[in-house]
């Protein structure tokens, strides 16, 4: 029966490949750092003739160093220039969007064409229920409630 220590180099390569495959699914650089630490610390020490316990120890130490030093820098570089909260999507992106009334509002309800080209069923928000909106008036989305956009009249600047 062969000694498993003779085949540790295969185990290190397989482990690193599994980590890379998991990394491709998660895209967070965690498993990439573990794979690099395994290759550098584990496989490197194995090829240099180090003991099995030294291989595991160095792989763990190098993986931890990479996780806490290189990974944050990679993530920061990757996310540079983006919004701190991330890009807004779906209905979150509609809040604050401007639009134009396409049909006169009756009983606080009407239709609005937003600046992204979508037409939404709309109602006036609670703070502006007494205002009458007519076709062509400019509005701002204050909230999305299901399939209805709550809107408020757009504030016009008085500076020329």
VMD Tcl script that builds the backbone (N, CA, C; Angstrom):
set m [mol new atoms 480]
animate dup $m
set s [atomselect $m all]
$s set {name element resname resid chain x y z} {
  {N N UNK 1 A 0.858 -1.185 0.000}
  {CA C UNK 1 A 0.000 0.000 0.000}
  {C C UNK 1 A 0.902 1.246 0.000}
  {N N UNK 2 A 0.708 2.157 -0.957}
  {CA C UNK 2 A 1.564 3.340 -1.042}
  {C C UNK 2 A 1.262 4.330 0.082}
  {N N UNK 3 A 2.246 5.073 0.459}
  {CA C UNK 3 A 2.120 6.089 1.489}
  {C C UNK 3 A 1.455 7.328 0.871}
  {N N UNK 4 A 0.405 7.860 1.518}
  {CA C UNK 4 A -0.341 9.000 0.973}
  {C C UNK 4 A 0.520 10.256 0.888}
  {N N UNK 5 A 1.555 10.333 1.703}
  {CA C UNK 5 A 2.427 11.505 1.701}
  {C C UNK 5 A 3.122 11.648 0.343}
  {N N UNK 6 A 3.344 10.544 -0.351}
  {CA C UNK 6 A 3.977 10.597 -1.669}
  {C C UNK 6 A 3.082 11.278 -2.696}
  {N N UNK 7 A 1.791 11.270 -2.461}
  {CA C UNK 7 A 0.838 11.817 -3.424}
  {C C UNK 7 A 0.199 13.131 -2.968}
  {N N UNK 8 A 0.815 13.762 -1.963}
  {CA C UNK 8 A 0.258 15.037 -1.489}
  {C C UNK 8 A 0.262 16.111 -2.570}
  {N N UNK 9 A 1.203 16.074 -3.490}
  {CA C UNK 9 A 1.254 17.086 -4.535}
  {C C UNK 9 A -0.002 17.028 -5.402}
  {N N UNK 10 A -0.534 15.832 -5.607}
  {CA C UNK 10 A -1.774 15.695 -6.384}
  {C C UNK 10 A -2.942 16.280 -5.596}
  {N N UNK 11 A -2.953 16.019 -4.294}
  {CA C UNK 11 A -4.024 16.537 -3.440}
  {C C UNK 11 A -4.009 18.064 -3.443}
  {N N UNK 12 A -2.816 18.684 -3.397}
  {CA C UNK 12 A -2.711 20.145 -3.417}
  {C C UNK 12 A -3.248 20.709 -4.738}
  {N N UNK 13 A -2.918 20.074 -5.839}
  {CA C UNK 13 A -3.386 20.561 -7.147}
  {C C UNK 13 A -4.902 20.420 -7.270}
  {N N UNK 14 A -5.437 19.271 -6.838}
  {CA C UNK 14 A -6.884 19.061 -6.903}
  {C C UNK 14 A -7.604 20.057 -5.996}
  {N N UNK 15 A -7.074 20.272 -4.800}
  {CA C UNK 15 A -7.681 21.222 -3.871}
  {C C UNK 15 A -7.696 22.627 -4.474}
  {N N UNK 16 A -6.587 23.038 -5.081}
  {CA C UNK 16 A -6.515 24.360 -5.693}
  {C C UNK 16 A -7.507 24.476 -6.847}
  {N N UNK 17 A -7.646 23.446 -7.664}
  {CA C UNK 17 A -8.597 23.470 -8.773}
  {C C UNK 17 A -10.042 23.563 -8.277}
  {N N UNK 18 A -10.352 22.829 -7.214}
  {CA C UNK 18 A -11.700 22.906 -6.639}
  {C C UNK 18 A -11.966 24.320 -6.128}
  {N N UNK 19 A -10.981 24.923 -5.487}
  {CA C UNK 19 A -11.144 26.297 -4.993}
  {C C UNK 19 A -11.346 27.280 -6.145}
  {N N UNK 20 A -10.631 27.096 -7.240}
  {CA C UNK 20 A -10.792 27.983 -8.397}
  {C C UNK 20 A -12.185 27.823 -9.001}
  {N N UNK 21 A -12.677 26.602 -9.071}
  {CA C UNK 21 A -14.032 26.377 -9.604}
  {C C UNK 21 A -15.071 27.042 -8.712}
  {N N UNK 22 A -14.927 26.909 -7.403}
  {CA C UNK 22 A -15.863 27.561 -6.480}
  {C C UNK 22 A -15.764 29.076 -6.626}
  {N N UNK 23 A -14.543 29.577 -6.815}
  {CA C UNK 23 A -14.352 31.019 -7.002}
  {C C UNK 23 A -15.081 31.521 -8.243}
  {N N UNK 24 A -15.063 30.747 -9.295}
  {CA C UNK 24 A -15.758 31.140 -10.515}
  {C C UNK 24 A -17.261 31.261 -10.291}
  {N N UNK 25 A -17.789 30.553 -9.308}
  {CA C UNK 25 A -19.211 30.619 -8.995}
  {C C UNK 25 A -19.542 31.755 -8.029}
  {N N UNK 26 A -18.599 32.110 -7.149}
  {CA C UNK 26 A -18.874 33.124 -6.130}
  {C C UNK 26 A -18.367 34.515 -6.489}
  {N N UNK 27 A -17.247 34.612 -7.167}
  {CA C UNK 27 A -16.651 35.884 -7.595}
  {C C UNK 27 A -16.410 36.863 -6.447}
  {N N UNK 28 A -15.871 36.370 -5.339}
  {CA C UNK 28 A -15.569 37.223 -4.192}
  {C C UNK 28 A -14.102 37.195 -3.807}
  {N N UNK 29 A -13.268 36.525 -4.562}
  {CA C UNK 29 A -11.822 36.418 -4.356}
  {C C UNK 29 A -11.424 35.625 -3.110}
  {N N UNK 30 A -12.374 35.070 -2.367}
  {CA C UNK 30 A -12.041 34.301 -1.169}
  {C C UNK 30 A -11.372 32.983 -1.541}
  {N N UNK 31 A -12.033 32.211 -2.373}
  {CA C UNK 31 A -11.481 30.905 -2.731}
  {C C UNK 31 A -10.265 31.040 -3.643}
  {N N UNK 32 A -10.139 32.141 -4.349}
  {CA C UNK 32 A -8.943 32.374 -5.149}
  {C C UNK 32 A -7.731 32.559 -4.244}
  {N N UNK 33 A -7.915 33.261 -3.130}
  {CA C UNK 33 A -6.820 33.452 -2.174}
  {C C UNK 33 A -6.447 32.128 -1.502}
  {N N UNK 34 A -7.444 31.297 -1.198}
  {CA C UNK 34 A -7.177 29.983 -0.602}
  {C C UNK 34 A -6.434 29.099 -1.600}
  {N N UNK 35 A -6.825 29.142 -2.871}
  {CA C UNK 35 A -6.141 28.355 -3.899}
  {C C UNK 35 A -4.699 28.811 -4.060}
  {N N UNK 36 A -4.476 30.127 -4.073}
  {CA C UNK 36 A -3.106 30.644 -4.205}
  {C C UNK 36 A -2.259 30.255 -3.001}
  {N N UNK 37 A -2.834 30.363 -1.805}
  {CA C UNK 37 A -2.104 29.957 -0.602}
  {C C UNK 37 A -1.780 28.477 -0.611}
  {N N UNK 38 A -2.692 27.670 -1.123}
  {CA C UNK 38 A -2.460 26.225 -1.204}
  {C C UNK 38 A -1.352 25.906 -2.196}
  {N N UNK 39 A -1.355 26.588 -3.315}
  {CA C UNK 39 A -0.315 26.330 -4.311}
  {C C UNK 39 A 1.050 26.816 -3.843}
  {N N UNK 40 A 1.079 28.023 -3.283}
  {CA C UNK 40 A 2.359 28.582 -2.846}
  {C C UNK 40 A 2.863 27.864 -1.599}
  {N N UNK 41 A 2.018 27.795 -0.568}
  {CA C UNK 41 A 2.446 27.202 0.700}
  {C C UNK 41 A 2.467 25.693 0.693}
  {N N UNK 42 A 1.393 25.081 0.226}
  {CA C UNK 42 A 1.283 23.630 0.266}
  {C C UNK 42 A 2.101 22.933 -0.790}
  {N N UNK 43 A 1.806 23.221 -2.050}
  {CA C UNK 43 A 2.511 22.569 -3.145}
  {C C UNK 43 A 3.977 22.988 -3.187}
  {N N UNK 44 A 4.224 24.273 -2.943}
  {CA C UNK 44 A 5.617 24.750 -2.937}
  {C C UNK 44 A 6.461 24.050 -1.891}
  {N N UNK 45 A 5.926 23.926 -0.695}
  {CA C UNK 45 A 6.656 23.245 0.381}
  {C C UNK 45 A 6.791 21.763 0.068}
  {N N UNK 46 A 5.786 21.160 -0.544}
  {CA C UNK 46 A 5.862 19.750 -0.923}
  {C C UNK 46 A 6.974 19.528 -1.928}
  {N N UNK 47 A 7.046 20.383 -2.930}
  {CA C UNK 47 A 8.086 20.245 -3.949}
  {C C UNK 47 A 9.477 20.526 -3.396}
  {N N UNK 48 A 9.544 21.336 -2.335}
  {CA C UNK 48 A 10.830 21.614 -1.689}
  {C C UNK 48 A 11.209 20.522 -0.698}
  {N N UNK 49 A 10.312 19.547 -0.495}
  {CA C UNK 49 A 10.622 18.422 0.394}
  {C C UNK 49 A 10.198 18.614 1.830}
  {N N UNK 50 A 9.312 19.565 2.110}
  {CA C UNK 50 A 8.862 19.816 3.471}
  {C C UNK 50 A 7.902 18.745 3.974}
  {N N UNK 51 A 7.796 18.646 5.287}
  {CA C UNK 51 A 6.893 17.680 5.923}
  {C C UNK 51 A 5.438 18.057 5.669}
  {N N UNK 52 A 4.518 17.094 5.811}
  {CA C UNK 52 A 3.101 17.322 5.549}
  {C C UNK 52 A 2.515 18.375 6.465}
  {N N UNK 53 A 2.900 18.398 7.741}
  {CA C UNK 53 A 2.362 19.362 8.690}
  {C C UNK 53 A 2.859 20.775 8.366}
  {N N UNK 54 A 4.085 20.874 7.840}
  {CA C UNK 54 A 4.620 22.169 7.429}
  {C C UNK 54 A 3.880 22.678 6.183}
  {N N UNK 55 A 3.547 21.772 5.288}
  {CA C UNK 55 A 2.805 22.132 4.079}
  {C C UNK 55 A 1.440 22.721 4.442}
  {N N UNK 56 A 0.734 22.028 5.328}
  {CA C UNK 56 A -0.594 22.500 5.747}
  {C C UNK 56 A -0.487 23.832 6.481}
  {N N UNK 57 A 0.481 23.942 7.363}
  {CA C UNK 57 A 0.665 25.180 8.133}
  {C C UNK 57 A 0.982 26.374 7.248}
  {N N UNK 58 A 1.927 26.189 6.323}
  {CA C UNK 58 A 2.279 27.297 5.432}
  {C C UNK 58 A 1.133 27.647 4.481}
  {N N UNK 59 A 0.406 26.638 4.003}
  {CA C UNK 59 A -0.750 26.902 3.141}
  {C C UNK 59 A -1.791 27.732 3.895}
  {N N UNK 60 A -2.043 27.401 5.149}
  {CA C UNK 60 A -3.023 28.146 5.949}
  {C C UNK 60 A -2.548 29.571 6.215}
  {N N UNK 61 A -1.277 29.737 6.557}
  {CA C UNK 61 A -0.744 31.075 6.863}
  {C C UNK 61 A -0.759 31.960 5.617}
  {N N UNK 62 A -0.305 31.423 4.498}
  {CA C UNK 62 A -0.262 32.221 3.271}
  {C C UNK 62 A -1.675 32.541 2.791}
  {N N UNK 63 A -2.589 31.593 2.892}
  {CA C UNK 63 A -3.979 31.855 2.514}
  {C C UNK 63 A -4.570 32.971 3.372}
  {N N UNK 64 A -4.326 32.927 4.675}
  {CA C UNK 64 A -4.842 33.957 5.580}
  {C C UNK 64 A -4.233 35.321 5.249}
  {N N UNK 65 A -2.934 35.356 4.983}
  {CA C UNK 65 A -2.301 36.626 4.620}
  {C C UNK 65 A -2.892 37.197 3.335}
  {N N UNK 66 A -3.100 36.351 2.355}
  {CA C UNK 66 A -3.694 36.814 1.103}
  {C C UNK 66 A -5.136 37.295 1.307}
  {N N UNK 67 A -5.893 36.572 2.135}
  {CA C UNK 67 A -7.287 36.958 2.400}
  {C C UNK 67 A -7.384 38.327 3.064}
  {N N UNK 68 A -6.451 38.615 3.973}
  {CA C UNK 68 A -6.550 39.856 4.738}
  {C C UNK 68 A -5.725 41.007 4.178}
  {N N UNK 69 A -4.902 40.757 3.160}
  {CA C UNK 69 A -4.117 41.846 2.575}
  {C C UNK 69 A -4.479 42.093 1.119}
  {N N UNK 70 A -4.365 41.100 0.284}
  {CA C UNK 70 A -4.576 41.277 -1.148}
  {C C UNK 70 A -6.059 41.364 -1.504}
  {N N UNK 71 A -6.895 40.516 -0.903}
  {CA C UNK 71 A -8.324 40.481 -1.252}
  {C C UNK 71 A -9.013 41.832 -1.053}
  {N N UNK 72 A -8.818 42.523 0.088}
  {CA C UNK 72 A -9.474 43.828 0.236}
  {C C UNK 72 A -9.033 44.833 -0.829}
  {N N UNK 73 A -7.760 44.792 -1.197}
  {CA C UNK 73 A -7.282 45.704 -2.237}
  {C C UNK 73 A -7.921 45.385 -3.590}
  {N N UNK 74 A -8.050 44.092 -3.907}
  {CA C UNK 74 A -8.694 43.693 -5.157}
  {C C UNK 74 A -10.160 44.130 -5.189}
  {N N UNK 75 A -10.871 43.917 -4.080}
  {CA C UNK 75 A -12.279 44.316 -4.024}
  {C C UNK 75 A -12.442 45.824 -4.129}
  {N N UNK 76 A -11.555 46.572 -3.474}
  {CA C UNK 76 A -11.623 48.031 -3.521}
  {C C UNK 76 A -11.367 48.530 -4.939}
  {N N UNK 77 A -10.386 47.940 -5.614}
  {CA C UNK 77 A -10.082 48.321 -6.986}
  {C C UNK 77 A -11.232 47.974 -7.918}
  {N N UNK 78 A -11.828 46.824 -7.696}
  {CA C UNK 78 A -12.926 46.377 -8.543}
  {C C UNK 78 A -14.151 47.272 -8.406}
  {N N UNK 79 A -14.400 47.766 -7.211}
  {CA C UNK 79 A -15.597 48.577 -6.946}
  {C C UNK 79 A -15.348 50.074 -7.034}
  {N N UNK 80 A -14.140 50.479 -7.422}
  {CA C UNK 80 A -13.804 51.895 -7.487}
  {C C UNK 80 A -14.686 52.605 -8.507}
  {N N UNK 81 A -15.108 53.805 -8.161}
  {CA C UNK 81 A -15.907 54.602 -9.072}
  {C C UNK 81 A -17.393 54.321 -8.999}
  {N N UNK 82 A -17.782 53.289 -8.297}
  {CA C UNK 82 A -19.196 52.965 -8.182}
  {C C UNK 82 A -19.823 53.660 -6.997}
  {N N UNK 83 A -21.113 53.655 -6.955}
  {CA C UNK 83 A -21.859 54.207 -5.838}
  {C C UNK 83 A -21.604 53.346 -4.609}
  {N N UNK 84 A -21.504 53.950 -3.426}
  {CA C UNK 84 A -21.254 53.190 -2.204}
  {C C UNK 84 A -22.326 52.134 -1.957}
  {N N UNK 85 A -23.549 52.433 -2.291}
  {CA C UNK 85 A -24.644 51.485 -2.091}
  {C C UNK 85 A -24.748 50.494 -3.231}
  {N N UNK 86 A -23.949 50.671 -4.266}
  {CA C UNK 86 A -24.068 49.829 -5.444}
  {C C UNK 86 A -25.042 50.456 -6.420}
  {N N UNK 87 A -25.109 49.953 -7.601}
  {CA C UNK 87 A -26.001 50.489 -8.615}
  {C C UNK 87 A -27.448 50.145 -8.259}
  {N N UNK 88 A -28.302 51.141 -8.321}
  {CA C UNK 88 A -29.708 50.910 -8.030}
  {C C UNK 88 A -30.361 50.233 -9.226}
  {N N UNK 89 A -31.218 49.277 -8.959}
  {CA C UNK 89 A -31.891 48.545 -10.023}
  {C C UNK 89 A -33.377 48.482 -9.743}
  {N N UNK 90 A -34.115 48.064 -10.743}
  {CA C UNK 90 A -35.558 47.843 -10.647}
  {C C UNK 90 A -36.267 49.083 -10.117}
  {N N UNK 91 A -37.208 48.903 -9.212}
  {CA C UNK 91 A -38.004 50.037 -8.733}
  {C C UNK 91 A -37.185 50.995 -7.883}
  {N N UNK 92 A -36.092 50.537 -7.287}
  {CA C UNK 92 A -35.245 51.440 -6.504}
  {C C UNK 92 A -34.649 52.532 -7.388}
  {N N UNK 93 A -34.388 52.203 -8.638}
  {CA C UNK 93 A -33.814 53.175 -9.566}
  {C C UNK 93 A -34.836 54.211 -10.012}
  {N N UNK 94 A -36.120 53.940 -9.830}
  {CA C UNK 94 A -37.166 54.873 -10.269}
  {C C UNK 94 A -37.381 56.017 -9.288}
  {N N UNK 95 A -37.085 55.786 -7.996}
  {CA C UNK 95 A -37.288 56.823 -6.995}
  {C C UNK 95 A -36.404 58.024 -7.322}
  {N N UNK 96 A -37.011 59.198 -7.435}
  {CA C UNK 96 A -36.275 60.418 -7.759}
  {C C UNK 96 A -36.224 60.699 -9.260}
  {N N UNK 97 A -36.718 59.784 -10.077}
  {CA C UNK 97 A -36.699 59.978 -11.529}
  {C C UNK 97 A -37.755 61.002 -11.918}
  {N N UNK 98 A -37.414 61.802 -12.916}
  {CA C UNK 98 A -38.343 62.818 -13.400}
  {C C UNK 98 A -39.224 62.240 -14.498}
  {N N UNK 99 A -40.356 62.906 -14.698}
  {CA C UNK 99 A -41.269 62.480 -15.746}
  {C C UNK 99 A -42.210 63.592 -16.137}
  {N N UNK 100 A -43.087 63.277 -17.085}
  {CA C UNK 100 A -44.072 64.232 -17.574}
  {C C UNK 100 A -45.442 63.584 -17.555}
  {N N UNK 101 A -46.427 64.347 -17.145}
  {CA C UNK 101 A -47.803 63.862 -17.106}
  {C C UNK 101 A -48.297 63.706 -18.543}
  {N N UNK 102 A -48.862 62.529 -18.862}
  {CA C UNK 102 A -49.360 62.282 -20.226}
  {C C UNK 102 A -50.882 62.425 -20.322}
  {N N UNK 103 A -51.574 62.258 -19.198}
  {CA C UNK 103 A -53.030 62.496 -19.168}
  {C C UNK 103 A -53.342 63.274 -17.895}
  {N N UNK 104 A -54.342 64.138 -17.983}
  {CA C UNK 104 A -54.719 64.925 -16.806}
  {C C UNK 104 A -55.053 63.999 -15.640}
  {N N UNK 105 A -54.637 64.409 -14.445}
  {CA C UNK 105 A -54.942 63.633 -13.244}
  {C C UNK 105 A -56.378 63.906 -12.828}
  {N N UNK 106 A -57.118 62.838 -12.576}
  {CA C UNK 106 A -58.480 62.944 -12.071}
  {C C UNK 106 A -58.540 62.145 -10.772}
  {N N UNK 107 A -59.055 62.762 -9.727}
  {CA C UNK 107 A -59.122 62.146 -8.393}
  {C C UNK 107 A -57.735 61.683 -7.938}
  {N N UNK 108 A -56.726 62.472 -8.277}
  {CA C UNK 108 A -55.361 62.160 -7.837}
  {C C UNK 108 A -54.686 61.057 -8.618}
  {N N UNK 109 A -55.299 60.551 -9.706}
  {CA C UNK 109 A -54.714 59.459 -10.500}
  {C C UNK 109 A -54.528 59.912 -11.946}
  {N N UNK 110 A -53.491 59.376 -12.586}
  {CA C UNK 110 A -53.235 59.684 -13.987}
  {C C UNK 110 A -52.081 58.843 -14.508}
  {N N UNK 111 A -51.556 59.241 -15.656}
  {CA C UNK 111 A -50.434 58.522 -16.259}
  {C C UNK 111 A -49.255 59.464 -16.426}
  {N N UNK 112 A -48.055 58.898 -16.196}
  {CA C UNK 112 A -46.821 59.671 -16.280}
  {C C UNK 112 A -45.826 58.906 -17.142}
  {N N UNK 113 A -45.172 59.638 -18.061}
  {CA C UNK 113 A -44.085 59.043 -18.848}
  {C C UNK 113 A -42.787 59.474 -18.180}
  {N N UNK 114 A -42.023 58.476 -17.693}
  {CA C UNK 114 A -40.774 58.750 -16.987}
  {C C UNK 114 A -39.648 59.029 -17.972}
  {N N UNK 115 A -38.552 59.582 -17.465}
  {CA C UNK 115 A -37.427 59.933 -18.331}
  {C C UNK 115 A -36.758 58.710 -18.952}
  {N N UNK 116 A -37.021 57.521 -18.422}
  {CA C UNK 116 A -36.460 56.304 -19.025}
  {C C UNK 116 A -37.355 55.764 -20.133}
  {N N UNK 117 A -38.472 56.452 -20.435}
  {CA C UNK 117 A -39.359 56.056 -21.517}
  {C C UNK 117 A -40.557 55.229 -21.094}
  {N N UNK 118 A -40.588 54.787 -19.857}
  {CA C UNK 118 A -41.705 53.962 -19.385}
  {C C UNK 118 A -42.893 54.838 -19.007}
  {N N UNK 119 A -44.096 54.326 -19.267}
  {CA C UNK 119 A -45.320 55.008 -18.847}
  {C C UNK 119 A -45.901 54.247 -17.667}
  {N N UNK 120 A -46.175 54.976 -16.581}
  {CA C UNK 120 A -46.670 54.364 -15.347}
  {C C UNK 120 A -48.017 54.952 -14.962}
  {N N UNK 121 A -48.860 54.106 -14.396}
  {CA C UNK 121 A -50.056 54.587 -13.717}
  {C C UNK 121 A -49.548 55.314 -12.479}
  {N N UNK 122 A -50.069 56.508 -12.235}
  {CA C UNK 122 A -49.519 57.313 -11.146}
  {C C UNK 122 A -50.625 57.908 -10.284}
  {N N UNK 123 A -50.219 58.231 -9.083}
  {CA C UNK 123 A -51.101 58.993 -8.193}
  {C C UNK 123 A -50.238 60.003 -7.455}
  {N N UNK 124 A -50.891 61.075 -7.028}
  {CA C UNK 124 A -50.178 62.109 -6.284}
  {C C UNK 124 A -49.809 61.585 -4.908}
  {N N UNK 125 A -48.639 61.966 -4.434}
  {CA C UNK 125 A -48.271 61.540 -3.083}
  {C C UNK 125 A -49.086 62.331 -2.065}
  {N N UNK 126 A -49.107 61.856 -0.840}
  {CA C UNK 126 A -50.001 62.397 0.189}
  {C C UNK 126 A -49.769 63.884 0.458}
  {N N UNK 127 A -48.562 64.361 0.321}
  {CA C UNK 127 A -48.267 65.763 0.620}
  {C C UNK 127 A -48.798 66.714 -0.450}
  {N N UNK 128 A -49.158 66.200 -1.628}
  {CA C UNK 128 A -49.596 67.061 -2.729}
  {C C UNK 128 A -50.980 66.673 -3.266}
  {N N UNK 129 A -51.814 66.071 -2.453}
  {CA C UNK 129 A -53.114 65.576 -2.913}
  {C C UNK 129 A -54.046 66.675 -3.411}
  {N N UNK 130 A -53.854 67.899 -2.966}
  {CA C UNK 130 A -54.760 68.983 -3.353}
  {C C UNK 130 A -54.363 69.638 -4.671}
  {N N UNK 131 A -53.215 69.302 -5.201}
  {CA C UNK 131 A -52.730 69.901 -6.448}
  {C C UNK 131 A -53.360 69.178 -7.638}
  {N N UNK 132 A -53.646 69.928 -8.704}
  {CA C UNK 132 A -54.157 69.339 -9.933}
  {C C UNK 132 A -53.040 69.322 -10.964}
  {N N UNK 133 A -52.794 68.148 -11.531}
  {CA C UNK 133 A -51.774 68.024 -12.573}
  {C C UNK 133 A -52.446 67.860 -13.920}
  {N N UNK 134 A -51.926 68.578 -14.907}
  {CA C UNK 134 A -52.465 68.476 -16.262}
  {C C UNK 134 A -51.378 67.961 -17.201}
  {N N UNK 135 A -51.791 67.585 -18.400}
  {CA C UNK 135 A -50.870 67.033 -19.385}
  {C C UNK 135 A -49.696 67.985 -19.623}
  {N N UNK 136 A -48.488 67.430 -19.565}
  {CA C UNK 136 A -47.285 68.219 -19.794}
  {C C UNK 136 A -46.585 68.680 -18.528}
  {N N UNK 137 A -47.269 68.625 -17.383}
  {CA C UNK 137 A -46.628 69.031 -16.130}
  {C C UNK 137 A -45.474 68.087 -15.808}
  {N N UNK 138 A -44.446 68.654 -15.206}
  {CA C UNK 138 A -43.284 67.847 -14.816}
  {C C UNK 138 A -43.473 67.338 -13.385}
  {N N UNK 139 A -43.075 66.081 -13.172}
  {CA C UNK 139 A -43.217 65.449 -11.860}
  {C C UNK 139 A -41.950 64.683 -11.519}
  {N N UNK 140 A -41.848 64.286 -10.241}
  {CA C UNK 140 A -40.742 63.468 -9.738}
  {C C UNK 140 A -41.354 62.292 -8.989}
  {N N UNK 141 A -40.812 61.101 -9.212}
  {CA C UNK 141 A -41.307 59.909 -8.519}
  {C C UNK 141 A -40.815 59.951 -7.081}
  {N N UNK 142 A -41.746 59.829 -6.139}
  {CA C UNK 142 A -41.379 59.822 -4.721}
  {C C UNK 142 A -41.381 58.412 -4.140}
  {N N UNK 143 A -42.172 57.524 -4.753}
  {CA C UNK 143 A -42.295 56.167 -4.216}
  {C C UNK 143 A -42.963 55.287 -5.257}
  {N N UNK 144 A -42.675 53.993 -5.189}
  {CA C UNK 144 A -43.357 53.017 -6.045}
  {C C UNK 144 A -44.173 52.123 -5.128}
  {N N UNK 145 A -45.460 52.015 -5.433}
  {CA C UNK 145 A -46.362 51.172 -4.658}
  {C C UNK 145 A -46.978 50.158 -5.606}
  {N N UNK 146 A -46.389 48.978 -5.656}
  {CA C UNK 146 A -46.856 47.952 -6.588}
  {C C UNK 146 A -46.572 48.377 -8.013}
  {N N UNK 147 A -47.645 48.536 -8.808}
  {CA C UNK 147 A -47.491 48.958 -10.198}
  {C C UNK 147 A -47.875 50.422 -10.376}
  {N N UNK 148 A -47.899 51.164 -9.276}
  {CA C UNK 148 A -48.277 52.572 -9.316}
  {C C UNK 148 A -47.133 53.432 -8.797}
  {N N UNK 149 A -46.823 54.477 -9.540}
  {CA C UNK 149 A -45.778 55.421 -9.124}
  {C C UNK 149 A -46.436 56.591 -8.408}
  {N N UNK 150 A -45.988 56.861 -7.196}
  {CA C UNK 150 A -46.457 58.060 -6.505}
  {C C UNK 150 A -45.547 59.196 -6.926}
  {N N UNK 151 A -46.164 60.300 -7.336}
  {CA C UNK 151 A -45.397 61.414 -7.876}
  {C C UNK 151 A -45.730 62.715 -7.149}
  {N N UNK 152 A -44.811 63.653 -7.271}
  {CA C UNK 152 A -45.001 64.995 -6.733}
  {C C UNK 152 A -44.601 65.971 -7.831}
  {N N UNK 153 A -45.181 67.159 -7.849}
  {CA C UNK 153 A -44.784 68.152 -8.849}
  {C C UNK 153 A -43.297 68.479 -8.693}
  {N N UNK 154 A -42.632 68.664 -9.832}
  {CA C UNK 154 A -41.204 68.976 -9.795}
  {C C UNK 154 A -41.011 70.407 -9.319}
  {N N UNK 155 A -40.069 70.589 -8.403}
  {CA C UNK 155 A -39.758 71.914 -7.892}
  {C C UNK 155 A -38.967 72.658 -8.971}
  {N N UNK 156 A -39.390 73.829 -9.301}
  {CA C UNK 156 A -38.681 74.632 -10.317}
  {C C UNK 156 A -37.778 75.623 -9.616}
  {N N UNK 157 A -36.574 75.751 -10.126}
  {CA C UNK 157 A -35.647 76.719 -9.522}
  {C C UNK 157 A -36.024 78.117 -9.986}
  {N N UNK 158 A -35.861 79.087 -9.083}
  {CA C UNK 158 A -36.238 80.470 -9.403}
  {C C UNK 158 A -35.052 81.267 -9.875}
  {N N UNK 159 A -33.855 80.669 -9.900}
  {CA C UNK 159 A -32.675 81.406 -10.364}
  {C C UNK 159 A -32.621 81.355 -11.874}
  {N N UNK 160 A -32.124 82.446 -12.459}
  {CA C UNK 160 A -32.059 82.514 -13.917}
  {C C UNK 160 A -30.673 82.241 -14.416}
}
mol reanalyze $m
mol bondsrecalc $m
mol representation Tube
mol addrep $m
